[in-house]
Amino acid sequence: MRVTTIVTLVLTLALAGACKQKTESASTATPPPATSAAIPNLSPEQLGELGAQIQKSPDRAAELLTQHGYTPESFEKAIRDTTENPDASRRYAAAYKRASA
C-alpha cells in the first residue's frame, strides 16, 4: 500500500510539474491570479480527488489548482505534508484511486 501511495504521489507531482512548464510557456493574455498568503487546507480526500482530476485532465491542471487556491508548488507541498502522516497518506491514496476509476 505504501508503494502505491508513493507511486501515486510521484505521478501527481510529475503531472503538476509538467503542467507548470506548459503554463509558463503559454501565452500570457490573462494576468496571473492574485496569490494569497494563506495556503488552502484541503483534507487528504480532497487532495486525492484533486490529484485524480489533474491526472485525468493534465491540460486543465493550472485551472484546477487555481480553483482550489493552489499553485503547483503549494499543491506539491500539501501532498508532501500529507504523505508524512501514514493515516492521511492512506486516505489520500484511497480517494485518488476512487476518483481515478
Rosetta constraint file for C-alpha pairs under 8 A:
AtomPair CA 1 CA 5 HARMONIC 6.32 0.50
AtomPair CA 1 CA 90 HARMONIC 7.83 0.50
AtomPair CA 2 CA 6 HARMONIC 6.23 0.50
AtomPair CA 2 CA 90 HARMONIC 7.92 0.50
AtomPair CA 3 CA 7 HARMONIC 6.08 0.50
AtomPair CA 4 CA 8 HARMONIC 6.00 0.50
AtomPair CA 4 CA 93 HARMONIC 7.63 0.50
AtomPair CA 5 CA 9 HARMONIC 6.08 0.50
AtomPair CA 5 CA 89 HARMONIC 6.84 0.50
AtomPair CA 5 CA 90 HARMONIC 7.20 0.50
AtomPair CA 5 CA 93 HARMONIC 5.53 0.50
AtomPair CA 6 CA 10 HARMONIC 6.15 0.50
AtomPair CA 7 CA 11 HARMONIC 6.13 0.50
AtomPair CA 8 CA 12 HARMONIC 6.12 0.50
AtomPair CA 8 CA 93 HARMONIC 7.17 0.50
AtomPair CA 9 CA 13 HARMONIC 6.10 0.50
AtomPair CA 9 CA 79 HARMONIC 7.16 0.50
AtomPair CA 10 CA 14 HARMONIC 6.03 0.50
AtomPair CA 11 CA 15 HARMONIC 6.17 0.50
AtomPair CA 12 CA 16 HARMONIC 6.15 0.50
AtomPair CA 12 CA 51 HARMONIC 5.95 0.50
AtomPair CA 12 CA 52 HARMONIC 7.97 0.50
AtomPair CA 12 CA 54 HARMONIC 7.64 0.50
AtomPair CA 12 CA 55 HARMONIC 6.90 0.50
AtomPair CA 13 CA 17 HARMONIC 6.10 0.50
AtomPair CA 13 CA 76 HARMONIC 6.09 0.50
AtomPair CA 14 CA 18 HARMONIC 6.09 0.50
AtomPair CA 15 CA 19 HARMONIC 6.04 0.50
AtomPair CA 15 CA 54 HARMONIC 7.36 0.50
AtomPair CA 15 CA 55 HARMONIC 6.85 0.50
AtomPair CA 15 CA 58 HARMONIC 6.68 0.50
AtomPair CA 16 CA 20 HARMONIC 6.18 0.50
AtomPair CA 16 CA 54 HARMONIC 7.66 0.50
AtomPair CA 16 CA 58 HARMONIC 7.94 0.50
AtomPair CA 16 CA 61 HARMONIC 6.80 0.50
AtomPair CA 16 CA 72 HARMONIC 5.70 0.50
AtomPair CA 16 CA 76 HARMONIC 7.69 0.50
AtomPair CA 17 CA 21 HARMONIC 6.43 0.50
AtomPair CA 17 CA 72 HARMONIC 6.80 0.50
AtomPair CA 18 CA 22 HARMONIC 6.33 0.50
AtomPair CA 19 CA 23 HARMONIC 6.01 0.50
AtomPair CA 19 CA 58 HARMONIC 6.53 0.50
AtomPair CA 19 CA 59 HARMONIC 6.85 0.50
AtomPair CA 19 CA 61 HARMONIC 6.02 0.50
AtomPair CA 19 CA 62 HARMONIC 6.62 0.50
AtomPair CA 20 CA 24 HARMONIC 6.12 0.50
AtomPair CA 20 CA 62 HARMONIC 7.04 0.50
AtomPair CA 20 CA 72 HARMONIC 6.56 0.50
AtomPair CA 21 CA 25 HARMONIC 6.30 0.50
AtomPair CA 22 CA 26 HARMONIC 6.18 0.50
AtomPair CA 23 CA 62 HARMONIC 6.98 0.50
AtomPair CA 33 CA 66 HARMONIC 7.64 0.50
AtomPair CA 39 CA 69 HARMONIC 7.16 0.50
AtomPair CA 39 CA 70 HARMONIC 7.04 0.50
AtomPair CA 39 CA 74 HARMONIC 7.04 0.50
AtomPair CA 40 CA 68 HARMONIC 7.31 0.50
AtomPair CA 40 CA 69 HARMONIC 6.06 0.50
AtomPair CA 40 CA 70 HARMONIC 6.92 0.50
AtomPair CA 42 CA 46 HARMONIC 5.69 0.50
AtomPair CA 42 CA 47 HARMONIC 6.11 0.50
AtomPair CA 43 CA 47 HARMONIC 6.23 0.50
AtomPair CA 44 CA 48 HARMONIC 6.07 0.50
AtomPair CA 44 CA 82 HARMONIC 6.56 0.50
AtomPair CA 44 CA 88 HARMONIC 5.75 0.50
AtomPair CA 44 CA 89 HARMONIC 7.15 0.50
AtomPair CA 44 CA 91 HARMONIC 5.87 0.50
AtomPair CA 44 CA 92 HARMONIC 4.54 0.50
AtomPair CA 44 CA 95 HARMONIC 7.80 0.50
AtomPair CA 45 CA 49 HARMONIC 6.23 0.50
AtomPair CA 45 CA 91 HARMONIC 5.91 0.50
AtomPair CA 45 CA 92 HARMONIC 5.05 0.50
AtomPair CA 45 CA 94 HARMONIC 7.68 0.50
AtomPair CA 45 CA 95 HARMONIC 5.07 0.50
AtomPair CA 45 CA 96 HARMONIC 7.47 0.50
AtomPair CA 46 CA 50 HARMONIC 6.13 0.50
AtomPair CA 46 CA 92 HARMONIC 7.74 0.50
AtomPair CA 46 CA 95 HARMONIC 7.52 0.50
AtomPair CA 47 CA 51 HARMONIC 6.06 0.50
AtomPair CA 47 CA 79 HARMONIC 7.26 0.50
AtomPair CA 47 CA 92 HARMONIC 6.54 0.50
AtomPair CA 47 CA 96 HARMONIC 7.93 0.50
AtomPair CA 48 CA 52 HARMONIC 6.20 0.50
AtomPair CA 48 CA 91 HARMONIC 7.99 0.50
AtomPair CA 48 CA 92 HARMONIC 4.71 0.50
AtomPair CA 48 CA 93 HARMONIC 6.34 0.50
AtomPair CA 48 CA 94 HARMONIC 7.58 0.50
AtomPair CA 48 CA 95 HARMONIC 5.01 0.50
AtomPair CA 48 CA 96 HARMONIC 4.13 0.50
AtomPair CA 48 CA 97 HARMONIC 7.89 0.50
AtomPair CA 48 CA 99 HARMONIC 7.63 0.50
AtomPair CA 49 CA 53 HARMONIC 6.21 0.50
AtomPair CA 49 CA 95 HARMONIC 5.81 0.50
AtomPair CA 49 CA 96 HARMONIC 5.26 0.50
AtomPair CA 49 CA 98 HARMONIC 8.00 0.50
AtomPair CA 49 CA 99 HARMONIC 5.51 0.50
AtomPair CA 49 CA 100 HARMONIC 7.95 0.50
AtomPair CA 50 CA 54 HARMONIC 6.24 0.50
AtomPair CA 50 CA 64 HARMONIC 7.57 0.50
AtomPair CA 50 CA 65 HARMONIC 7.97 0.50
AtomPair CA 50 CA 96 HARMONIC 7.89 0.50
AtomPair CA 51 CA 55 HARMONIC 6.23 0.50
AtomPair CA 51 CA 96 HARMONIC 6.56 0.50
AtomPair CA 52 CA 56 HARMONIC 6.17 0.50
AtomPair CA 52 CA 96 HARMONIC 5.36 0.50
AtomPair CA 52 CA 97 HARMONIC 7.59 0.50
AtomPair CA 52 CA 99 HARMONIC 5.75 0.50
AtomPair CA 52 CA 100 HARMONIC 5.27 0.50
AtomPair CA 53 CA 57 HARMONIC 6.10 0.50
AtomPair CA 53 CA 58 HARMONIC 8.00 0.50
AtomPair CA 53 CA 64 HARMONIC 7.88 0.50
AtomPair CA 53 CA 99 HARMONIC 7.44 0.50
AtomPair CA 53 CA 100 HARMONIC 7.53 0.50
AtomPair CA 54 CA 58 HARMONIC 5.05 0.50
AtomPair CA 54 CA 60 HARMONIC 6.93 0.50
AtomPair CA 54 CA 61 HARMONIC 5.15 0.50
AtomPair CA 54 CA 64 HARMONIC 7.17 0.50
AtomPair CA 55 CA 100 HARMONIC 7.94 0.50
AtomPair CA 56 CA 100 HARMONIC 7.36 0.50
AtomPair CA 57 CA 61 HARMONIC 6.72 0.50
AtomPair CA 60 CA 64 HARMONIC 6.09 0.50
AtomPair CA 61 CA 65 HARMONIC 6.04 0.50
AtomPair CA 62 CA 66 HARMONIC 6.08 0.50
AtomPair CA 62 CA 71 HARMONIC 7.62 0.50
AtomPair CA 62 CA 72 HARMONIC 7.59 0.50
AtomPair CA 63 CA 67 HARMONIC 6.15 0.50
AtomPair CA 64 CA 68 HARMONIC 6.55 0.50
AtomPair CA 65 CA 69 HARMONIC 6.21 0.50
AtomPair CA 65 CA 70 HARMONIC 4.87 0.50
AtomPair CA 65 CA 71 HARMONIC 6.07 0.50
AtomPair CA 65 CA 72 HARMONIC 7.07 0.50
AtomPair CA 65 CA 75 HARMONIC 7.51 0.50
AtomPair CA 66 CA 70 HARMONIC 5.38 0.50
AtomPair CA 66 CA 71 HARMONIC 6.57 0.50
AtomPair CA 70 CA 74 HARMONIC 5.63 0.50
AtomPair CA 70 CA 75 HARMONIC 5.61 0.50
AtomPair CA 71 CA 75 HARMONIC 6.04 0.50
AtomPair CA 72 CA 76 HARMONIC 6.09 0.50
AtomPair CA 73 CA 77 HARMONIC 6.23 0.50
AtomPair CA 74 CA 78 HARMONIC 6.12 0.50
AtomPair CA 75 CA 79 HARMONIC 6.27 0.50
AtomPair CA 76 CA 80 HARMONIC 6.20 0.50
AtomPair CA 77 CA 81 HARMONIC 6.05 0.50
AtomPair CA 78 CA 82 HARMONIC 6.15 0.50
AtomPair CA 79 CA 83 HARMONIC 6.22 0.50
AtomPair CA 80 CA 84 HARMONIC 6.57 0.50
AtomPair CA 81 CA 85 HARMONIC 7.44 0.50
AtomPair CA 82 CA 88 HARMONIC 5.65 0.50
AtomPair CA 82 CA 89 HARMONIC 5.67 0.50
AtomPair CA 82 CA 92 HARMONIC 7.61 0.50
AtomPair CA 83 CA 88 HARMONIC 6.67 0.50
AtomPair CA 83 CA 89 HARMONIC 4.62 0.50
AtomPair CA 84 CA 88 HARMONIC 7.97 0.50
AtomPair CA 84 CA 89 HARMONIC 7.21 0.50
AtomPair CA 85 CA 89 HARMONIC 5.94 0.50
AtomPair CA 86 CA 90 HARMONIC 6.24 0.50
AtomPair CA 87 CA 91 HARMONIC 6.31 0.50
AtomPair CA 88 CA 92 HARMONIC 6.06 0.50
AtomPair CA 89 CA 93 HARMONIC 6.16 0.50
AtomPair CA 90 CA 94 HARMONIC 6.11 0.50
AtomPair CA 91 CA 95 HARMONIC 6.20 0.50
AtomPair CA 92 CA 96 HARMONIC 6.05 0.50
AtomPair CA 93 CA 97 HARMONIC 6.06 0.50
AtomPair CA 94 CA 98 HARMONIC 6.16 0.50
AtomPair CA 95 CA 99 HARMONIC 6.03 0.50
AtomPair CA 96 CA 100 HARMONIC 5.98 0.50
AtomPair CA 97 CA 101 HARMONIC 6.38 0.50
